[in-house]
Amino acid sequence: FSGCALGSCGTTGVSCTDTAGTIAINTGGSPAVGCFVTITFSKNFNAQPHIVVTPVGAVAGSLSYYINRTTNGFSLCTANSATGGSNFAFDYIVID
């Protein structure tokens, strides 16, 4: 699932397993506040896992990012809109 924070024609690419991955984000025009992407685990965790997200580069680091998590996945979101036409990434690890 890709969210409204990408803007028009924005895309995401995810290279991941249930325990680690990289989320590449390419914003389109007029990105909004909200979620970039939702990651769904292939197997649910027994309890909500701990998820550590690290911005890759200055553009990702300038965002007020946060996650919403459940036992079956998480969403990567932002409280401030990203710059349109930007390429950046986040790495994450998931610990049970």
All heavy atoms as an XYZ file, in Angstrom:
672
protein
N       0.841     -1.183      0.000
C       0.000      0.000      0.000
C       0.879      1.237      0.000
O       1.776      1.365      0.811
C      -0.903     -0.002      1.239
C      -1.515      1.332      1.570
C      -2.604      1.788      0.865
C      -0.996      2.124      2.561
C      -3.173      3.020      1.160
C      -1.557      3.353      2.877
C      -2.646      3.797      2.167
N       0.633      2.157     -0.911
C       1.312      3.449     -0.942
C       0.332      4.521     -0.501
O      -0.843      4.485     -0.861
C       1.816      3.751     -2.348
O       2.806      2.825     -2.720
N       0.806      5.483      0.260
C      -0.077      6.463      0.879
C      -0.049      7.841      0.264
O       0.691      8.124     -0.674
N      -0.845      8.751      0.837
C      -1.037     10.100      0.315
C       0.195     10.997      0.464
O       0.308     11.993     -0.234
C      -2.230     10.745      0.999
S      -2.019     10.979      2.777
N       1.113     10.654      1.339
C       2.290     11.503      1.552
C       3.249     11.472      0.361
O       4.186     12.255      0.304
C       3.029     11.088      2.824
N       3.007     10.584     -0.601
C       3.872     10.503     -1.785
C       3.600     11.613     -2.782
O       4.465     11.952     -3.591
C       3.682      9.156     -2.497
C       4.126      7.933     -1.726
C       3.736      6.673     -2.487
C       5.615      7.971     -1.483
N       2.413     12.190     -2.768
C       2.038     13.184     -3.762
C       1.612     12.501     -5.045
O       1.667     11.284     -5.178
N       1.196     13.304     -6.025
C       0.738     12.731     -7.290
C       1.903     12.096     -8.039
O       2.978     12.679     -8.142
C       0.071     13.803     -8.150
O       0.988     14.831     -8.463
N       1.703     10.892     -8.503
C       2.697     10.113     -9.260
C       3.917      9.706     -8.436
O       4.948      9.337     -8.997
C       3.141     10.845    -10.524
S       1.802     11.184    -11.657
N       3.832      9.783     -7.120
C       4.934      9.327     -6.272
C       4.952      7.807     -6.205
O       3.938      7.146     -6.427
N       6.125      7.227     -5.921
C       6.261      5.778     -5.873
C       7.090      5.357     -4.662
O       7.830      6.153     -4.093
C       6.959      5.229     -7.132
O       8.277      5.803     -7.224
C       6.178      5.550     -8.391
N       6.951      4.084     -4.304
C       7.804      3.494     -3.281
C       8.340      2.182     -3.814
O       7.736      1.541     -4.667
C       7.037      3.201     -1.973
O       5.960      2.318     -2.251
C       6.528      4.460     -1.323
N       9.478      1.785     -3.287
C      10.058      0.489     -3.571
C      10.529     -0.093     -2.258
O      11.128      0.618     -1.436
N      10.234     -1.353     -2.029
C      10.589     -1.967     -0.753
C      11.395     -3.220     -1.014
O      11.000     -4.085     -1.783
C       9.326     -2.305      0.068
C       9.702     -2.927      1.399
C       8.469     -1.064      0.275
N      12.553     -3.298     -0.365
C      13.395     -4.486     -0.394
C      13.470     -4.961      1.047
O      14.067     -4.279      1.885
C      14.786     -4.114     -0.921
O      15.665     -5.189     -0.780
N      12.821     -6.119      1.340
C      12.693     -6.432      2.755
C      12.408     -7.898      3.041
O      12.077     -8.679      2.161
C      11.572     -5.605      3.354
S       9.952     -6.006      2.703
N      12.542     -8.193      4.337
C      12.033     -9.423      4.939
C      11.156     -8.955      6.103
O      10.987     -7.748      6.300
C      13.175    -10.313      5.472
O      13.818     -9.629      6.568
C      14.199    -10.627      4.388
N      10.641     -9.876      6.888
C       9.845     -9.475      8.051
C      10.694     -8.842      9.146
O      10.152     -8.216     10.057
C       9.089    -10.674      8.636
C       7.840    -11.012      7.845
O       7.488    -10.272      6.900
O       7.200    -12.020      8.176
N      12.007     -8.968      9.079
C      12.849     -8.454     10.156
C      13.747     -7.280      9.765
O      14.320     -6.641     10.649
C      13.735     -9.570     10.734
O      14.502    -10.146      9.684
C      12.888    -10.647     11.400
N      13.879     -6.959      8.496
C      14.719     -5.829      8.088
C      14.409     -5.451      6.655
O      13.923     -6.266      5.874
C      16.194     -6.181      8.218
N      14.709     -4.188      6.319
C      14.484     -3.775      4.946
C      14.828     -2.330      4.694
O      15.217     -1.598      5.597
N      14.683     -1.944      3.427
C      14.880     -0.570      2.984
C      13.636     -0.143      2.221
O      13.143     -0.881      1.363
C      16.107     -0.448      2.068
O      17.277     -0.808      2.809
C      16.278      0.976      1.542
N      13.149      1.045      2.540
C      11.998      1.626      1.848
C      12.505      2.817      1.050
O      12.955      3.807      1.631
C      10.919      2.073      2.842
C      10.458      0.905      3.701
C       9.752      2.726      2.115
C       9.609      1.309      4.897
N      12.478      2.711     -0.274
C      12.872      3.814     -1.153
C      11.627      4.607     -1.512
O      10.602      4.029     -1.883
C      13.533      3.267     -2.406
N      11.716      5.922     -1.396
C      10.567      6.793     -1.632
C      10.924      7.822     -2.691
O      11.987      8.449     -2.628
C      10.144      7.495     -0.321
C       9.710      6.438      0.702
C       9.050      8.520     -0.576
C       9.510      6.965      2.097
N      10.035      7.986     -3.653
C      10.169      8.998     -4.700
C       8.879      9.814     -4.666
O       7.830      9.318     -5.071
C      10.329      8.349     -6.076
C      11.497      7.412     -6.116
O      12.620      7.800     -5.861
N      11.237      6.152     -6.409
N       8.958     11.050     -4.174
C       7.746     11.852     -4.075
C       7.388     12.449     -5.428
O       8.246     12.748     -6.250
C       7.902     12.979     -3.041
O       9.032     13.782     -3.379
C       8.044     12.415     -1.638
N       6.093     12.624     -5.625
C       5.583     13.275     -6.826
C       5.258     14.722     -6.515
O       5.871     15.333     -5.644
N       4.257     15.254     -7.207
C       3.853     16.638     -6.987
C       2.996     16.800     -5.750
O       2.151     15.966     -5.457
N       3.224     17.856     -5.026
C       2.435     18.245     -3.852
C       2.243     17.136     -2.824
O       1.124     16.772     -2.469
C       1.055     18.760     -4.293
O       1.192     19.841     -5.171
N       3.336     16.576     -2.275
C       3.193     15.561     -1.231
C       2.464     16.137     -0.017
O       2.606     17.316      0.290
C       4.631     15.201     -0.856
C       5.474     15.703     -1.969
C       4.734     16.856     -2.566
N       1.690     15.298      0.642
C       0.900     15.724      1.794
C       1.475     15.132      3.077
O       2.356     14.279      3.048
C      -0.545     15.259      1.622
N       0.962     15.597      4.191
C       1.241     14.982      5.481
C       0.467     13.666      5.515
O      -0.648     13.587      5.022
C       0.787     15.921      6.621
C       0.808     15.221      7.955
C       1.633     17.183      6.635
N       1.067     12.627      6.075
C       0.394     11.332      6.161
C       1.380     10.200      5.985
O       2.566     10.369      6.250
N       0.895      9.075      5.523
C       1.737      7.882      5.414
C       2.294      7.698      4.008
O       1.598      7.935      3.024
C       0.953      6.645      5.834
S       0.486      6.718      7.584
N       3.557      7.290      3.949
C       4.206      6.985      2.672
C       3.831      5.587      2.185
O       3.542      5.378      1.023
C       5.736      7.036      2.805
C       6.291      8.395      3.046
C       6.918      8.699      4.246
C       6.221      9.385      2.075
C       7.457      9.951      4.474
C       6.752     10.643      2.289
C       7.369     10.926      3.495
N       3.886      4.624      3.117
C       3.727      3.227      2.723
C       3.329      2.391      3.934
O       3.631      2.754      5.071
C       5.047      2.704      2.105
C       6.171      2.667      3.116
C       4.886      1.368      1.430
N       2.646      1.284      3.684
C       2.334      0.305      4.721
C       3.007     -1.006      4.353
O       2.848     -1.494      3.235
C       0.812      0.091      4.862
O       0.228      1.333      5.281
C       0.498     -0.988      5.883
N       3.782     -1.548      5.272
C       4.463     -2.828      5.108
C       3.651     -3.890      5.841
O       3.347     -3.722      7.022
C       5.891     -2.775      5.722
C       6.703     -1.612      5.143
C       6.597     -4.114      5.579
C       6.995     -1.705      3.682
N       3.318     -4.967      5.155
C       2.591     -6.074      5.771
C       3.537     -7.259      5.904
O       4.143     -7.684      4.909
C       1.367     -6.475      4.915
O       0.530     -5.318      4.770
C       0.584     -7.589      5.579
N       3.685     -7.766      7.129
C       4.562     -8.908      7.361
C       3.988    -10.161      6.706
O       2.769    -10.329      6.639
C       4.751     -9.161      8.860
C       5.315     -7.989      9.622
C       4.755     -7.600     10.834
C       6.414     -7.280      9.155
C       5.271     -6.539     11.555
C       6.934     -6.206      9.862
C       6.359     -5.843     11.060
N       4.847    -11.062      6.266
C       4.366    -12.321      5.692
C       3.819    -13.250      6.771
O       2.962    -14.085      6.500
C       5.474    -13.019      4.892
O       6.568    -13.324      5.713
N       4.298    -13.087      8.008
C       3.797    -13.866      9.141
C       3.613    -12.911     10.320
O       4.533    -12.180     10.688
C       4.792    -14.978      9.519
C       4.305    -15.857     10.634
C       5.278    -16.958     10.960
C       4.762    -17.761     12.141
N       5.711    -18.740     12.604
N       2.426    -12.927     10.927
C       2.159    -12.045     12.064
C       3.059    -12.379     13.244
O       3.387    -13.536     13.480
C       0.702    -12.186     12.509
C      -0.275    -11.593     11.527
O       0.105    -11.026     10.518
N      -1.547    -11.741     11.822
N       3.424    -11.344     14.002
C       4.135    -11.530     15.256
C       3.109    -11.848     16.339
O       1.942    -11.477     16.229
C       4.923    -10.268     15.616
C       6.162    -10.078     14.786
C       6.107     -9.475     13.527
C       7.393    -10.502     15.252
C       7.250     -9.301     12.767
C       8.546    -10.335     14.499
C       8.466     -9.738     13.254
N       3.519    -12.515     17.408
C       2.622    -12.850     18.515
C       2.199    -11.613     19.304
O       1.117    -11.569     19.869
C       3.261    -13.871     19.449
C       3.430    -15.211     18.781
O       2.612    -15.600     17.955
N       4.492    -15.919     19.117
N       3.080    -10.630     19.371
C       2.804     -9.357     20.039
C       3.370     -8.253     19.151
O       4.144     -8.525     18.241
C       3.464     -9.321     21.413
N       2.983     -7.015     19.436
C       3.515     -5.905     18.641
C       5.034     -5.894     18.719
O       5.599     -5.811     19.807
C       2.988     -4.586     19.197
C       1.985     -3.934     18.324
C       1.562     -2.577     18.845
O       2.321     -1.874     19.521
N       0.350     -2.214     18.542
N       5.716     -5.971     17.581
C       7.172     -5.971     17.610
C       7.722     -4.555     17.812
O       7.006     -3.564     17.648
C       7.536     -6.498     16.221
C       6.417     -6.042     15.357
C       5.183     -6.124     16.229
N       8.997     -4.484     18.149
C       9.717     -3.208     18.234
C      10.266     -2.945     16.841
O      10.884     -3.823     16.234
C      10.854     -3.291     19.245
C      10.379     -3.683     20.606
N       9.763     -2.801     21.468
C      10.389     -4.874     21.239
C       9.441     -3.426     22.572
N       9.809     -4.692     22.461
N      10.072     -1.733     16.343
C      10.507     -1.390     14.999
C      11.392     -0.157     15.082
O      10.986      0.868     15.631
C       9.303     -1.135     14.071
C       8.428     -2.392     14.027
C       9.773     -0.738     12.677
C       7.111     -2.214     13.347
N      12.611     -0.279     14.567
C      13.564      0.827     14.562
C      13.713      1.299     13.122
O      14.052      0.512     12.236
C      14.932      0.386     15.120
C      15.922      1.540     15.090
C      14.783     -0.169     16.526
N      13.451      2.584     12.886
C      13.517      3.171     11.556
C      14.638      4.201     11.535
O      14.750      5.026     12.449
C      12.173      3.835     11.184
C      12.259      4.518      9.837
C      11.051      2.815     11.206
N      15.469      4.147     10.493
C      16.591      5.069     10.354
C      16.496      5.788      9.011
O      16.419      5.135      7.965
C      17.926      4.309     10.411
O      17.985      3.566     11.623
C      19.108      5.262     10.331
N      16.485      7.119      9.007
C      16.469      7.837      7.737
C      17.821      7.697      7.031
O      18.859      7.676      7.673
C      16.204      9.291      8.138
C      16.623      9.385      9.564
C      16.477      8.022     10.153
N      17.776      7.587      5.714
C      18.998      7.504      4.904
C      19.126      8.832      4.155
O      18.321      9.138      3.274
C      18.929      6.326      3.906
C      20.178      6.298      3.045
C      18.739      5.006      4.642
N      20.098      9.627      4.518
C      20.328     10.907      3.855
C      19.610     12.071      4.506
O      18.729     11.909      5.354
N      20.000     13.290      4.076
C      19.497     14.528      4.676
C      18.015     14.762      4.414
O      17.308     15.274      5.281
C      20.314     15.711      4.169
N      17.523     14.406      3.236
C      16.108     14.640      2.936
C      15.231     13.825      3.886
O      14.304     14.345      4.497
C      15.786     14.302      1.462
C      14.295     14.392      1.196
C      16.539     15.235      0.528
N      15.533     12.546      4.039
C      14.765     11.705      4.966
C      14.952     12.183      6.400
O      14.006     12.190      7.190
C      15.186     10.246      4.840
N      16.158     12.610      6.744
C      16.451     13.076      8.092
C      15.727     14.360      8.461
O      15.525     14.644      9.640
N      15.310     15.144      7.471
C      14.629     16.405      7.757
C      13.136     16.219      8.020
O      12.465     17.151      8.447
C      14.812     17.377      6.586
O      14.093     16.933      5.449
N      12.627     15.018      7.799
C      11.202     14.760      7.997
C      10.890     14.405      9.447
O      11.692     13.775     10.117
C      10.740     13.618      7.092
C      10.813     13.904      5.602
C      10.532     12.638      4.812
C       9.835     15.012      5.223
N       9.731     14.800      9.901
C       9.234     14.387     11.216
C       8.468     13.086     11.009
O       7.251     13.060     10.960
C       8.318     15.458     11.807
O       9.028     16.641     12.051
N       9.226     12.013     10.850
C       8.619     10.727     10.519
C       8.215      9.963     11.779
O       8.727     10.205     12.857
C       9.572      9.878      9.669
C      10.829      9.466     10.394
C      10.896      8.256     11.058
C      11.948     10.301     10.418
C      12.038      7.882     11.739
C      13.088      9.927     11.101
C      13.131      8.722     11.752
O      14.263      8.355     12.437
N       7.260      9.061     11.613
C       6.798      8.200     12.697
C       6.212      6.937     12.088
O       6.019      6.861     10.872
C       5.758      8.916     13.578
C       4.489      9.294     12.849
C       3.370      8.449     12.877
C       4.399     10.476     12.122
C       2.199      8.785     12.212
C       3.233     10.810     11.454
C       2.144      9.969     11.500
O       0.994     10.293     10.834
N       5.945      5.946     12.934
C       5.319      4.718     12.451
C       4.048      4.440     13.239
O       3.887      4.890     14.377
C       6.263      3.492     12.548
C       6.651      3.210     14.007
C       7.481      3.658     11.667
C       7.257      1.841     14.214
N       3.159      3.702     12.613
C       2.005      3.083     13.265
C       2.250      1.593     13.132
O       2.525      1.120     12.023
C       0.698      3.469     12.555
C       0.413      4.945     12.671
O       0.559      5.535     13.732
N       0.025      5.562     11.571
N       2.192      0.834     14.231
C       2.547     -0.585     14.168
C       1.452     -1.473     14.729
O       0.686     -1.062     15.592
C       3.856     -0.842     14.897
C       3.784     -0.545     16.368
C       5.126     -0.626     17.053
N       4.970     -0.098     18.411
C       5.545     -0.589     19.460
N       6.365     -1.608     19.348
N       5.354     -0.060     20.633
N       1.404     -2.687     14.203
C       0.517     -3.725     14.679
C       1.300     -5.034     14.650
O       2.478     -5.042     14.271
C      -0.736     -3.873     13.784
O      -0.327     -4.339     12.496
C      -1.485     -2.564     13.648
N       0.658     -6.120     14.993
C       1.336     -7.417     14.925
C       1.512     -7.900     13.495
O       2.313     -8.786     13.237
C       0.552     -8.491     15.712
O      -0.773     -8.576     15.176
C       0.508     -8.168     17.191
N       0.792     -7.316     12.544
C       0.913     -7.775     11.160
C       1.590     -6.794     10.214
O       1.637     -7.027      9.019
C      -0.461     -8.187     10.608
C      -1.411     -7.027     10.477
O      -1.230     -5.992     11.096
N      -2.452     -7.201      9.694
N       2.130     -5.673     10.736
C       2.846     -4.744      9.871
C       2.984     -3.371     10.482
O       2.683     -3.159     11.657
N       3.426     -2.423      9.650
C       3.566     -1.046     10.113
C       3.457     -0.084      8.937
O       3.671     -0.460      7.783
C       4.884     -0.833     10.868
C       6.124     -0.889     10.014
C       6.711      0.273      9.533
C       6.707     -2.102      9.699
C       7.860      0.213      8.747
C       7.865     -2.173      8.932
C       8.441     -1.004      8.453
N       3.111      1.153      9.254
C       3.068      2.224      8.263
C       4.156      3.231      8.603
O       4.377      3.543      9.780
C       1.715      2.936      8.285
O       0.691      2.058      7.923
N       4.840      3.736      7.581
C       5.836      4.792      7.726
C       5.175      6.093      7.282
O       4.712      6.197      6.138
C       7.066      4.493      6.876
C       8.149      5.575      6.829
C       8.730      5.831      8.221
C       9.236      5.187      5.852
N       5.121      7.056      8.202
C       4.362      8.285      7.967
C       5.215      9.512      8.278
O       6.286      9.401      8.867
C       3.121      8.296      8.852
S       2.137      6.781      8.763
N       4.696     10.700      7.917
C       5.382     11.947      8.206
C       4.400     12.994      8.720
O       3.264     13.058      8.255
C       6.132     12.489      6.970
O       6.840     13.676      7.318
C       5.201     12.769      5.807
N       4.846     13.789      9.689
C       4.035     14.864     10.249
C       4.259     16.178      9.502
O       3.539     17.147      9.718
C       4.347     15.046     11.734
N       5.277     16.236      8.648
C       5.493     17.395      7.784
C       5.680     16.878      6.358
O       6.235     15.808      6.146
C       6.680     18.243      8.238
C       8.007     17.514      8.228
O       8.110     16.377      8.695
N       9.033     18.144      7.693
N       5.172     17.600      5.389
C       5.228     17.096      4.018
C       6.648     17.154      3.459
O       7.417     18.068      3.745
C       4.262     17.869      3.115
O       4.511     19.245      3.172
N       6.966     16.146      2.673
C       8.267     16.061      2.004
C       8.274     17.015      0.807
O       7.230     17.456      0.337
C       8.515     14.632      1.542
N       9.444     17.307      0.306
C       9.582     18.119     -0.892
C       9.189     17.283     -2.104
O       9.585     16.123     -2.214
C      11.047     18.599     -1.036
O      11.401     19.328      0.143
C      11.217     19.478     -2.250
N       8.428     17.871     -3.010
C       8.038     17.171     -4.230
C       9.245     16.874     -5.100
O      10.215     17.631     -5.124
N       9.209     15.759     -5.795
C      10.293     15.375     -6.692
C      11.562     14.941     -5.977
O      12.647     15.035     -6.528
N      11.438     14.452     -4.760
C      12.607     14.021     -3.975
C      12.728     12.501     -3.973
O      11.730     11.788     -4.055
C      12.482     14.487     -2.526
O      12.504     15.884     -2.445
N      13.967     12.028     -3.859
C      14.256     10.602     -3.711
C      15.009     10.414     -2.407
O      16.028     11.069     -2.187
C      15.121     10.093     -4.867
C      14.461     10.293     -6.207
O      13.298      9.979     -6.361
N      15.193     10.833     -7.158
N      14.493      9.539     -1.554
C      15.149      9.271     -0.275
C      14.730      7.896      0.209
O      13.917      7.225     -0.432
C      14.838     10.361      0.764
C      13.372     10.651      0.935
C      12.641     10.027      1.921
C      12.737     11.564      0.110
C      11.298     10.297      2.093
C      11.386     11.849      0.271
C      10.665     11.208      1.262
N      15.290      7.471      1.339
C      15.019      6.115      1.822
C      15.047      6.054      3.345
O      15.556      6.964      4.010
C      16.048      5.136      1.254
N      14.490      4.967      3.859
C      14.538      4.635      5.279
C      14.907      3.157      5.395
O      14.395      2.336      4.632
C      13.163      4.839      5.941
C      12.744      6.270      6.076
C      12.052      6.888      5.051
C      13.047      6.980      7.221
C      11.653      8.217      5.162
C      12.663      8.304      7.343
C      11.960      8.931      6.317
N      15.794      2.853      6.310
C      16.088      1.459      6.664
C      15.308      1.126      7.925
O      15.043      2.007      8.743
C      17.582      1.251      6.958
C      18.438      1.299      5.705
O      17.915      1.050      4.601
O      19.644      1.574      5.837
N      14.953     -0.137      8.087
C      14.268     -0.534      9.317
C      14.675     -1.941      9.740
O      15.088     -2.753      8.918
C      12.745     -0.454      9.167
C      12.144     -1.497      8.269
C      11.788     -2.739      8.754
C      11.945     -1.239      6.915
C      11.241     -3.715      7.932
C      11.392     -2.184      6.081
C      11.048     -3.430      6.594
O      10.515     -4.374      5.763
N      14.570     -2.167     11.064
C      14.703     -3.515     11.619
C      13.521     -3.759     12.547
O      12.985     -2.832     13.141
C      16.045     -3.735     12.366
C      16.214     -2.744     13.521
C      17.222     -3.648     11.425
C      17.394     -3.061     14.419
N      13.117     -5.013     12.628
C      11.982     -5.407     13.453
C      12.464     -6.441     14.452
O      13.101     -7.431     14.076
C      10.858     -6.011     12.581
C       9.673     -6.417     13.447
C      10.432     -5.015     11.497
N      12.189     -6.194     15.728
C      12.633     -7.094     16.802
C      11.405     -7.568     17.555
O      10.578     -6.765     18.001
C      13.600     -6.351     17.752
C      14.784     -5.807     16.964
C      14.056     -7.289     18.868
C      15.603     -4.797     17.707
N      11.289     -8.874     17.696
C      10.146     -9.464     18.379
C      10.234     -9.247     19.870
O      11.225     -9.217     20.486
C      10.107    -10.972     18.084
C       8.792    -11.588     18.498
O       7.888    -10.862     18.949
O       8.678    -12.806     18.346
